Amino acid sequence: MTSTPSSNLHVFAQTLVCLGLCTPLLAQADTTDEPEDLPALSASSEQASVVGVSSGGYMATQLAVAWPERFSGLGVLAAGPWSCAQGSLSLALNQCMMTRRGAPSLDELEARHQRYLGLEQVGSAEALSQLRVYVWHGEEDEVVEPLLGDLLAEQWQQWLATPDQLRVARSDNAGHGWPVRLPSEAAPGPQEWGDCRQGGGSFLLSCDDDIAGEMLDWLYPERDVPGERSGEEGGEPGGELVAFDQSEFAVKGLSDTGYVFIPEGCDAGECPVTLALHGCQMNAEAIGDTFIRYTGLNAWAAAHQQIVLYPQAESSMANPQGCWDWWGFAESTWQLSPQHDTRNGTQIGALMAMLDRLQAAPEQAD
């Protein structure tokens, strides 16, 4: 996923083995205290959304398909169709990033979806049809071919009740990553900010585009707020970014620490939640707090009273780039067909448990 340019993709399989040893890991986002438990905030059980980029985009779609009744919206940046890898690393590399084996068959993926429906391993077609969906891809993406974003959009066109529930956005000069409009005082860190085609080491693309705001405006069309949107300059915009102990939700591939942005007033309850999933090489272990502070999500969330949950995947020998599980690596080896893209998926279960916690009343979590 957020890996190397296309000219180097032939070494990606080797990279999966050696990167955990060959690439120095950068410092985590600073925390002055030991992370506490993820708080129960009585967050609204309505209007939850999940958004993600690259491997996080693939995982976001898996979550929405597995539990559509729990979400109202989905945002996907720089990723391909649901269940593209079908439990195979080889397909992930050769059909879901590049298309050396040809493009994935939407008919084949729909047969997989129908099989899951019959086994009640994903949510109902009716619940799926009610979502609002935002799909973005950069035309100059050399990691995940733009064709794959087209196939994701086509997949959702088949599933949604009406065409006006889907928005597809493309950026002519953008590469692979998450386009941002940087605050004026954003200082270069270990990952220097790149341009719109190459996102430095962070895969945040300096395109002067507020994709986060555009996406969330689309997913929440009735959440307009009078006045100007709060900016991210001068610290966190109208809220607090909190590290929490993610080991409570421990499954294979998850880090010990996650993050949550809580806008002012949301500790009183009834704020909706957005899950924001980073891509490979974009976790806090790799790029510090770059993703959790500078995507633009927190500014929109502060202005619109929206909690943003930033779960973290970990880097390990099995998953050296810190990707979300979109090909089945986190599942038990005895499974002939990994269930990573179903309600039984281990990472899906952990992410839903985090959402459950935020939506629980404080007294229920005691």
C-alpha positions, 0 to 999 in steps of 0.5 A: 500500500503506501509503499514504493513508486511503481518502478520499485513495486517488483521488490514489494514482496521482499520488502514485506520480509525485510522492511521491519529490520531494514527501515528505522522506525521514527518516534511515536507522537509525544505523550507525557503520561501513560495512556488511559483507557478509551473513554466511554463518552455516550457518543451518538449511536447514529451518524457514525462514519468510517474513513481511510486511506490506502490500506485504511481505505480497504479496511474502511470498506470492509467495516462498512460492508460488515456492519452497514447498520452501524454507519451512515457514511464511508470515505475511501481515499486511494484504495480499490474495491471491497475484498479485492485481495480475497485473502491472498497476498499475491492478489493484493500485490498483483491485482489490488495495487498494480493490475499485472494479473488484470483487473479484479472481477467485480462479478467474482467479488459480488459472488463472494459478497453474496456468499457472505450474505447467505452466511450472515457474515456481513450486513444486509443488502438493505442496510448497505444500500442506505450509506453515503459514500465518498471515493477519492483517487489521485490520477498520478497514483503509482502505488494503487492504480486509479483504475482500482478506484474506478472499480470501487466506485462501480461496486458502490453504484451497484450496492447503493439505493440511488446514484446521488448517495455516491460522490467520486472525486479525482485529482489530476496531479495528485499521487498516492496518499491523503491530500491536505491543506497545510496550516501555515505553521506546520513545521517539517518533521522527520517526514518532510512534507512532499508535494502533491504527487509525492507525500514525502515520508508521510503520504500526506500530499501538499495539494492545498486541498481540504479533502477531509472537509470536502469528504465529511461535508458530503457524508454529513450534508445536514451538519452545516455550521454557521461561520468559518470552519475552525483552523488547525493553527495554534494547537488543536482546534477546539478540542483535545487529542488524547492517547489511549491504551489500545492493548485493551482491544489487542488482536494481531496487528494492532499497536498498544496505543491509539488516539482520539480527538474529542471536541469541546463539549463532546464529553457530555455525550451525543456527538457522532464518531468518525473512525479514521484509518491510516495507511501503511507506513502512516501510523504514529510509530512511523510518522509520529502525530502527522496523520492524527493532527494534519489530515484536516479531520480534527478541524472539521470535527471541532466545528461540527462536534464530531469525535474522531477515533484514530486506531493504530496498526503496528509494525511487526515481522508479519506486517512490517509496514504497519498496514491494516489487514485487507488480505488476511494476515491477522487471521488464524492460519487454520482458516482456508479462507481468511475471514478478515473481511467479515463480521468475524474478522479479528481487526474488524471486531477490535475496531467495532469494540472501540466504537462500542466503547465511545458510544457507551455511557460512562456507567456501562464501562465501569 
